[in-house]
Amino acid sequence: MKYSFNKDTKIYVAGHKGLIGSAFMRFFENNDYT
């Protein structure tokens, strides 16, 4: 995926334990958005 988010911006992922939410969390964690 090609997205440009500021890495300092707070991002709230609702449903982070579900299928889609966990995929978003993995994406953000793998791309240094933690």
N, CA, C and O atoms as a GROMACS GRO file, in nm:
protein
  136
    1MET      N    1   0.084  -0.118   0.000
    1MET     CA    2   0.000   0.000   0.000
    1MET      C    3   0.088   0.124   0.000
    1MET      O    4   0.197   0.125   0.057
    2LYS      N    5   0.040   0.226  -0.063
    2LYS     CA    6   0.113   0.352  -0.068
    2LYS      C    7   0.028   0.460  -0.006
    2LYS      O    8  -0.065   0.513  -0.068
    3TYR      N    9   0.060   0.494   0.119
    3TYR     CA   10  -0.011   0.599   0.192
    3TYR      C   11   0.093   0.689   0.254
    3TYR      O   12   0.203   0.646   0.289
    4SER      N   13   0.058   0.814   0.269
    4SER     CA   14   0.150   0.906   0.335
    4SER      C   15   0.080   0.968   0.456
    4SER      O   16   0.002   1.062   0.443
    5PHE      N   17   0.110   0.913   0.572
    5PHE     CA   18   0.063   0.967   0.698
    5PHE      C   19   0.182   1.026   0.769
    5PHE      O   20   0.293   0.972   0.761
    6ASN      N   21   0.162   1.134   0.839
    6ASN     CA   22   0.267   1.188   0.923
    6ASN      C   23   0.287   1.090   1.038
    6ASN      O   24   0.191   1.056   1.108
    7LYS      N   25   0.408   1.046   1.060
    7LYS     CA   26   0.435   0.945   1.162
    7LYS      C   27   0.417   0.998   1.303
    7LYS      O   28   0.420   0.919   1.398
    8ASP      N   29   0.400   1.128   1.320
    8ASP     CA   30   0.375   1.186   1.452
    8ASP      C   31   0.225   1.199   1.482
    8ASP      O   32   0.187   1.229   1.595
    9THR      N   33   0.142   1.176   1.382
    9THR     CA   34  -0.002   1.190   1.399
    9THR      C   35  -0.057   1.071   1.477
    9THR      O   36  -0.020   0.956   1.451
   10LYS      N   37  -0.146   1.099   1.571
   10LYS     CA   38  -0.211   0.991   1.646
   10LYS      C   39  -0.321   0.931   1.559
   10LYS      O   40  -0.402   1.004   1.501
   11ILE      N   41  -0.323   0.800   1.551
   11ILE     CA   42  -0.422   0.729   1.470
   11ILE      C   43  -0.495   0.632   1.562
   11ILE      O   44  -0.432   0.549   1.628
   12TYR      N   45  -0.627   0.642   1.566
   12TYR     CA   46  -0.708   0.552   1.647
   12TYR      C   47  -0.766   0.444   1.556
   12TYR      O   48  -0.835   0.474   1.459
   13VAL      N   49  -0.737   0.319   1.588
   13VAL     CA   50  -0.791   0.208   1.510
   13VAL      C   51  -0.897   0.138   1.595
   13VAL      O   52  -0.866   0.069   1.692
   14ALA      N   53  -1.023   0.158   1.557
   14ALA     CA   54  -1.133   0.091   1.628
   14ALA      C   55  -1.137  -0.055   1.586
   14ALA      O   56  -1.120  -0.086   1.468
   15GLY      N   57  -1.158  -0.143   1.680
   15GLY     CA   58  -1.166  -0.285   1.649
   15GLY      C   59  -1.031  -0.345   1.618
   15GLY      O   60  -1.018  -0.429   1.529
   16HIS      N   61  -0.929  -0.304   1.693
   16HIS     CA   62  -0.793  -0.348   1.664
   16HIS      C   63  -0.771  -0.497   1.692
   16HIS      O   64  -0.665  -0.551   1.660
   17LYS      N   65  -0.870  -0.563   1.752
   17LYS     CA   66  -0.858  -0.707   1.776
   17LYS      C   67  -0.933  -0.788   1.670
   17LYS      O   68  -0.926  -0.911   1.670
   18GLY      N   69  -1.003  -0.721   1.582
   18GLY     CA   70  -1.076  -0.790   1.475
   18GLY      C   71  -0.987  -0.814   1.354
   18GLY      O   72  -0.868  -0.782   1.356
   19LEU      N   73  -1.044  -0.870   1.250
   19LEU     CA   74  -0.968  -0.907   1.131
   19LEU      C   75  -0.908  -0.786   1.060
   19LEU      O   76  -0.787  -0.782   1.034
   20ILE      N   77  -0.989  -0.688   1.028
   20ILE     CA   78  -0.942  -0.571   0.954
   20ILE      C   79  -0.859  -0.480   1.043
   20ILE      O   80  -0.754  -0.430   1.002
   21GLY      N   81  -0.907  -0.457   1.165
   21GLY     CA   82  -0.833  -0.371   1.258
   21GLY      C   83  -0.695  -0.425   1.288
   21GLY      O   84  -0.600  -0.348   1.296
   22SER      N   85  -0.683  -0.557   1.306
   22SER     CA   86  -0.551  -0.615   1.335
   22SER      C   87  -0.459  -0.604   1.213
   22SER      O   88  -0.338  -0.590   1.229
   23ALA      N   89  -0.516  -0.610   1.093
   23ALA     CA   90  -0.435  -0.592   0.972
   23ALA      C   91  -0.381  -0.448   0.965
   23ALA      O   92  -0.265  -0.427   0.930
   24PHE      N   93  -0.466  -0.351   1.000
   24PHE     CA   94  -0.419  -0.213   1.004
   24PHE      C   95  -0.310  -0.195   1.110
   24PHE      O   96  -0.210  -0.128   1.085
   25MET      N   97  -0.330  -0.256   1.226
   25MET     CA   98  -0.230  -0.245   1.333
   25MET      C   99  -0.097  -0.304   1.288
   25MET      O  100   0.008  -0.245   1.313
   26ARG      N  101  -0.099  -0.420   1.223
   26ARG     CA  102   0.025  -0.480   1.172
   26ARG      C  103   0.092  -0.389   1.070
   26ARG      O  104   0.214  -0.372   1.072
   27PHE      N  105   0.011  -0.331   0.981
   27PHE     CA  106   0.066  -0.240   0.881
   27PHE      C  107   0.136  -0.121   0.947
   27PHE      O  108   0.249  -0.088   0.911
   28PHE      N  109   0.069  -0.058   1.042
   28PHE     CA  110   0.128   0.057   1.110
   28PHE      C  111   0.252   0.019   1.189
   28PHE      O  112   0.351   0.091   1.186
   29GLU      N  113   0.247  -0.094   1.259
   29GLU     CA  114   0.363  -0.137   1.338
   29GLU      C  115   0.481  -0.174   1.248
   29GLU      O  116   0.596  -0.145   1.282
   30ASN      N  117   0.454  -0.236   1.134
   30ASN     CA  118   0.561  -0.276   1.042
   30ASN      C  119   0.622  -0.157   0.969
   30ASN      O  120   0.731  -0.168   0.913
   31ASN      N  121   0.552  -0.045   0.969
   31ASN     CA  122   0.601   0.074   0.899
   31ASN      C  123   0.635   0.187   0.995
   31ASN      O  124   0.630   0.304   0.959
   32ASP      N  125   0.670   0.151   1.118
   32ASP     CA  126   0.719   0.246   1.220
   32ASP      C  127   0.620   0.356   1.255
   32ASP      O  128   0.660   0.471   1.275
   33TYR      N  129   0.493   0.322   1.264
   33TYR     CA  130   0.392   0.418   1.307
   33TYR      C  131   0.356   0.398   1.453
   33TYR      O  132   0.249   0.442   1.496
   34THR      N  133   0.442   0.333   1.531
   34THR     CA  134   0.410   0.306   1.671
   34THR      C  135   0.452   0.421   1.760
   34THR      O  136   0.432   0.415   1.881
   0.00000   0.00000   0.00000
